[in-house]
Amino acid sequence: MKPYIKICGVTNDQDLKELIKLDIDAIGFNRDKDSPRYVSFEFLESSGKCFNEKISPVIVFVNESKEGIKKAISYFKNPILQFHGDESQDFCSSFNLPYIKAISMNEKDFQNKIIEFADAFAILLDSGGQKIRGGTGKTFDWKLIPKEIKNNLIIAGGLNSNNITSLIKSYEPYGVDLASGVESKPGKKDITELKHFLKIVDEI
């Protein structure tokens, strides 16, 4: 079964227009001001006009205010929220929209945190830390992926054309999330490499 594919960290119109044409499930926009892929409200507003019903917009937040979140999602018809900070389950679910909760695999209690967000659309397992929450380009130890968890698990962190086959064949995750692995530089997608990646996934 083909995994749910999310391409995150889009920062420009050219990449967005190319991504919309591809066979992917979601496109992510980063609102973390510490990230090189941070985007403004103005960019979100223009991006919201580009989406079709096939691909979901995902807006990534790190400890953003309710007001900021509501403004960001107002530009999209059917957004998915992604929380990468210290948000509580109550906060994440308060928007009455599907959400993804990112859990750092560097935290000792990651399994308890996964269970805490049982109502999430998906749990994203990543290699980020307190300063750089995601897009590190580093994988974590996939042997730590919990097999008994019933949540939809999306794997992130250093995924690329060279390691995606191993991940999917060995662990069969619900989804995968890419940023740096299909970029020529932070925030600029390498569309040729991305198409190569998607071809590999299709052939698995």
N, C-alpha and C positions, 0 to 999 in steps of 0.2 A: 504494500500500500504506500502510495506516494506521501511523503510528509508535508505538513503545513509549512509553507515557505514564506518567511518574512525578511524583507530587505530593509535595514534600518539606517538611519543617519543621512537621509536625503537632504541636501542643502541648496539645490539649484533647479531651475525650471527645466533645463536640458535633460538632466538625469531623470527627473520625474516623468517627463513625456516619453522617454525611452522605456522606463520601468512599467508604465501603464500598459504597454503593448505586450508585455511578457506574461508567461504562464506562472504567475506567483499569486499568493493569497493575501499578502499584506505589505504595506509600505509604511515605514516608521519615520517620525519626525521628532527630533530631540529638543526638549525645552530645558535641559540642564545647562546652566550658564558656565559650568566648569568644563564642558565638552567642546572640542573643536568642531563638532557637528551641530552646535546650537543654532536654532532658527527663530526668527522674530514672528510676532503676530501677523505682520504684513505678509510674510512669506506663507504662513499658514492660510491666510485668507485667500490668496491667489491659488494656492495648491488645492483648496477645497473645491474649486470649480473644475478641476481636471479629472476627478474620480468617476469611474463607472461602478456599476453594482457588483462587478466580479471581484474587485480588489478592495480590501478594507483599509482605511487610514488608521494608523495607530500613533497616538501622541504620547511621548515618553516624558514623564515628570519625575523630578527629584525634590521632594519636600516643598512642592509649590502650594500656594494658597488656593483655597476653594475658588476665589474670584478669578485667579489666573487660569485655573483649570477650566472653569466654565467659559471664559472668554476664548480659550484655545479651541475647545471642542465645538464652539458655536459656528465655526466655519465649515463643519462637515456634517453630512447627512446621517451616517451610521458609524460614528467613530468607536474605536476600542481604546480604552485607556491603558497605559502601562506605567506602573509605579516602581521606581528604582530606588526610592529612599527609605525612610523609616516610618512610612505610613501604616496606620493600623487597619485591621480588617474592616472596622466600622467606617473609617474614612473612605477606603477604596470602594466599598459597596454603596456609599451614600449618593452616588451620582446616577444610580439605577441604569448603568450601562455595563456591558461586558468589560472585564478588565483582566490584565495580565499582571501578576506580581512577580517581580524579579527577586530572586534569592541568591545571595553570594555563597558559592561553595567553599569560600574561605572561612565561613562562620561555623563554629563547632556545633551549633544547635540548628543547623539548616533543616533537618527533618521535622523538628517541631514547628518551625516557621511554615513549612509547606502545609502541614496539617491545619495550621491556624487559618489559612486562606482557602478553605475548602470550597467556597462559593466562587472562586475565581474561574474565569473562562480557561485560563492556563497558568501554569507556574513556569517562569523562565529561570533556568539555572545558568548562572554566569560566573565568570572568574574575577569580577570587579571587586573593589575595596571601598573604603569610606571616602576617599578623595575622588578617584575615577571609578564611577559606578558601572560603566560598561564601555564597550568599544576598545578594550585593551589590546586586542589581537592575540591574547594568550588563552590557551586551552586550560581546562582544569582536568583532574584525574577522572576520566569517565567511569572508572570502576566505582566511584562514589554515587553514581546515579541510582536512586532508590527504586528497586523493582516492584516493591509491594505497594507503592503509592498509586492511588487510583486517579489522581489529577492528570489532566493533559500536561505533559512535560515538554517544554520547548528548550532546546539546548542552544546556548550561545557561547561565544568566546573562542576566537581564533579559528573558526571554521573556514575551510577553503576547498578548492578542487582536489587537493592532495590527501585530505583526511576525511572527507565527507562519506566516502564509500565505507570506510572502516566503522564510522559512527553508526550509520544506518543499518548495516548488516549485523553489527554486534549488539546494538542496544535498541533499535527500532523505536526511536522517539516519536512522539506525536508530531513535533515540529522542529524546525531549525531556524535560527536567526543569524543573519550575516550583516556585517558592516565592513570592517577593515579588510576582510578576506577577499572582497571584490571591489577594492578601491585602488586607484593610482596614487592617491594621497588622501588624507582625512577629509571626508565630505564630498569627494569626487569619485563617482562610481566608474569602474572600468566595465563598460557594457559588454565588450567582447569576452572578457573573463567571466562575467556573470552568465552569459549565454553558454559558455563552456561548462560552467558549474551546473547549470540547469540540465544540460544534455547528459552529464554524468549521473545526476539524480534520476533522470528518466530511464536510464539504462540499468539501474540497480535492480 
